[in-house]
Amino acid sequence: MLAASALGLMVSPESWAQDAAERLSERLEPLETYHASFEQKILDSSGDHLQEAQGEMWLARPGLLRWEVDAPYAQTVMSDGEEVYLYDPDLEQVTVQAVDERITHTPALLISGNIDDLTASYDVHYENGDEDIFTLVPSTPDTLFEELNLMFEGETLTELWMTDSTGQRTAIIFSAIRQNSEIDDERFTFEIPEGTDVIREGR
């Protein structure tokens, strides 16, 4: 097949962006639930490792998330679609925050959210190779990252890479992936343990 440029045709950047957004929508729209183990690595701008963590994630669209870090320190982040709970068992403390636009721009909650909102809030770029890579660049400055990469093998999301304004990168690599399997509703209900300090932000 001849490229459009070889035929003397011009393809606008807007057309490429729209095509990338549609391709991403095709990958994410069938995704109702996602359950996987993960390894998270934080690297500085030079590529040196700063921190590593392991855990397990459950996600159900729209807006439900449970993110449990097992090591090196236990931590739970859970969203029921209305509030986000950040629980630190070592500190016996839970922070509760209403789901707002900034919170929903965190990578895992982004995937669980509305696809139309996602493609409207980010410029989407697409690269095809051994893996399909989608790069999301926020269209507004008030976000937690400057660039987010979603990597797919076939129809399966396998990695997330996030870059912030300092050049620090966070890599999240998924394994034992189960897509669209049943997840108990209780997984997205957070029971605050007795004796835990509760901090409610924005109230």
C-alpha positions as CSV (number, residue, x, y, z in Angstrom):
1,M,0.0,0.0,0.0
2,L,1.4,3.4,-1.0
3,A,1.7,6.0,1.7
4,A,-0.4,9.1,1.4
5,S,2.7,11.3,0.9
6,A,3.8,9.1,-2.0
7,L,0.4,9.9,-3.7
8,G,0.9,13.6,-3.1
9,L,-1.8,13.7,-0.4
10,M,-1.4,15.6,2.8
11,V,-2.7,14.1,6.0
12,S,-3.3,16.7,8.8
13,P,-1.9,16.2,12.3
14,E,-5.5,16.4,13.5
15,S,-6.4,13.4,11.4
16,W,-3.5,11.4,12.8
17,A,-4.5,12.4,16.4
18,Q,-8.1,11.5,15.7
19,D,-7.0,8.1,14.3
20,A,-4.9,7.5,17.4
21,A,-7.7,8.4,19.7
22,E,-10.1,6.1,17.9
23,R,-7.6,3.2,18.1
24,L,-7.2,3.8,21.9
25,S,-11.0,3.9,22.3
26,E,-11.2,0.5,20.5
27,R,-8.8,-1.0,23.0
28,L,-10.3,0.5,26.1
29,E,-14.1,0.4,25.4
30,P,-14.4,-3.4,25.7
31,L,-12.5,-3.3,29.0
32,E,-15.1,-3.7,31.7
33,T,-12.8,-5.2,34.4
34,Y,-9.0,-5.6,34.8
35,H,-7.2,-7.6,37.5
36,A,-3.4,-8.0,37.6
37,S,-0.3,-8.2,39.7
38,F,2.1,-5.3,39.2
39,E,5.7,-4.2,39.7
40,Q,6.2,-0.5,40.0
41,K,9.6,1.2,39.4
42,I,10.4,4.9,39.9
43,L,13.4,6.2,38.0
44,D,15.0,9.6,38.1
45,S,15.7,11.7,34.9
46,S,19.0,9.8,34.5
47,G,17.3,6.4,34.6
48,D,18.6,5.5,38.0
49,H,16.2,3.5,40.2
50,L,14.8,5.4,43.1
51,Q,12.1,3.0,44.4
52,E,10.4,-0.3,43.7
53,A,7.1,-1.8,44.8
54,Q,4.9,-4.8,44.1
55,G,1.2,-5.4,44.5
56,E,-2.1,-6.2,43.0
57,M,-4.7,-4.1,41.2
58,W,-8.5,-4.5,40.5
59,L,-10.3,-2.1,38.2
60,A,-13.9,-1.9,37.0
61,R,-15.3,0.8,34.7
62,P,-16.6,3.3,35.3
63,G,-14.4,4.7,38.1
64,L,-13.8,1.7,40.5
65,L,-10.3,0.9,41.5
66,R,-8.4,-1.0,44.2
67,W,-4.6,-0.7,44.3
68,E,-2.8,-2.7,47.0
69,V,0.9,-2.4,47.5
70,D,2.3,-5.4,49.3
71,A,6.0,-4.6,49.4
72,P,8.2,-2.9,50.6
73,Y,5.5,-1.1,52.6
74,A,1.8,-2.0,52.6
75,Q,-0.6,0.6,51.3
76,T,-4.1,0.6,49.8
77,V,-5.7,3.1,47.4
78,M,-9.4,2.5,46.6
79,S,-12.0,4.4,44.7
80,D,-15.7,3.7,44.8
81,G,-16.4,6.3,42.1
82,E,-17.3,9.0,44.6
83,E,-14.4,9.0,47.1
84,V,-10.8,7.9,47.1
85,Y,-9.4,6.2,50.2
86,L,-5.6,6.1,50.8
87,Y,-4.9,3.7,53.7
88,D,-1.5,3.4,55.4
89,P,-1.7,0.5,57.9
90,D,1.7,1.3,59.4
91,L,0.5,4.8,60.3
92,E,-3.0,3.6,61.1
93,Q,-4.3,6.4,59.0
94,V,-6.7,6.8,56.1
95,T,-7.1,9.9,53.9
96,V,-10.4,10.3,52.2
97,Q,-10.8,12.7,49.2
98,A,-13.7,13.3,46.9
99,V,-13.2,12.2,43.3
100,D,-12.5,15.4,41.3
101,E,-10.9,16.2,38.0
102,R,-7.3,16.1,39.3
103,I,-7.7,12.8,41.1
104,T,-9.2,11.2,38.0
105,H,-6.0,12.1,36.1
106,T,-4.0,9.5,38.0
107,P,-3.1,6.7,35.5
108,A,-5.1,3.8,36.9
109,L,-8.3,5.9,37.4
110,L,-7.8,7.3,33.9
111,I,-8.2,3.9,32.5
112,S,-11.3,3.2,34.6
113,G,-13.0,6.4,33.5
114,N,-15.0,7.6,30.6
115,I,-13.3,7.1,27.2
116,D,-14.8,10.2,25.6
117,D,-13.4,12.3,28.5
118,L,-10.0,10.7,28.1
119,T,-9.7,11.4,24.5
120,A,-11.0,14.9,24.9
121,S,-8.5,15.8,27.7
122,Y,-5.4,14.4,26.1
123,D,-3.6,14.5,22.8
124,V,-3.2,10.9,21.8
125,H,-0.3,9.5,19.7
126,Y,0.1,6.0,18.4
127,E,3.1,3.9,17.6
128,N,2.9,0.4,16.2
129,G,5.7,-2.2,16.7
130,D,6.3,-5.4,18.8
131,E,3.9,-3.6,21.2
132,D,1.3,-1.0,20.4
133,I,2.2,2.2,22.3
134,F,-0.3,5.0,23.0
135,T,1.2,8.3,24.3
136,L,-1.1,10.7,26.1
137,V,-0.1,14.3,26.5
138,P,-2.4,16.4,28.7
139,S,-4.1,19.3,26.9
140,T,-4.3,21.3,30.1
141,P,-1.4,22.1,32.5
142,D,-3.0,21.0,35.8
143,T,-2.2,17.3,35.7
144,L,0.0,14.9,37.6
145,F,2.1,14.0,34.6
146,E,3.5,15.4,31.4
147,E,3.3,12.2,29.4
148,L,1.7,8.8,29.8
149,N,2.5,5.8,27.8
150,L,0.1,2.8,27.6
151,M,1.6,-0.4,26.1
152,F,-0.6,-3.2,24.7
153,E,0.3,-6.7,23.5
154,G,-2.6,-7.5,21.2
155,E,-5.7,-6.3,23.1
156,T,-4.1,-6.6,26.6
157,L,-2.7,-3.6,28.5
158,T,0.7,-4.7,29.8
159,E,2.6,-1.6,30.9
160,L,2.1,2.0,32.0
161,W,4.9,4.6,31.9
162,M,4.4,8.1,33.4
163,T,6.8,11.0,33.1
164,D,6.4,14.1,35.4
165,S,7.7,17.7,35.0
166,T,11.0,16.9,36.7
167,G,11.8,14.0,34.2
168,Q,11.1,11.4,36.8
169,R,9.5,8.3,35.3
170,T,7.2,5.7,36.9
171,A,6.9,2.3,35.2
172,I,4.1,-0.1,36.1
173,I,4.5,-3.5,34.6
174,F,1.5,-5.9,34.8
175,S,1.5,-9.7,35.0
176,A,-1.1,-12.5,35.7
177,I,-3.5,-10.3,33.8
178,R,-7.3,-11.1,33.8
179,Q,-9.5,-8.9,31.7
180,N,-13.3,-8.9,32.0
181,S,-13.4,-11.5,34.7
182,E,-15.9,-11.2,37.5
183,I,-14.8,-9.0,40.4
184,D,-16.7,-9.0,43.7
185,D,-18.4,-5.7,44.5
186,E,-16.9,-5.8,48.0
187,R,-13.5,-5.3,46.4
188,F,-14.5,-1.7,45.9
189,T,-15.9,-1.1,49.3
190,F,-13.5,0.2,51.9
191,E,-14.2,-0.6,55.6
192,I,-12.2,1.8,57.8
193,P,-10.4,-0.3,60.4
194,E,-11.3,0.4,64.0
195,G,-8.9,2.8,65.7
196,T,-7.7,4.3,62.4
197,D,-7.2,8.1,62.1
198,V,-9.4,9.5,59.3
199,I,-8.4,12.6,57.4
200,R,-11.0,14.1,55.1
201,E,-9.5,16.5,52.6
202,G,-11.5,19.4,51.2
203,R,-13.9,19.4,54.1
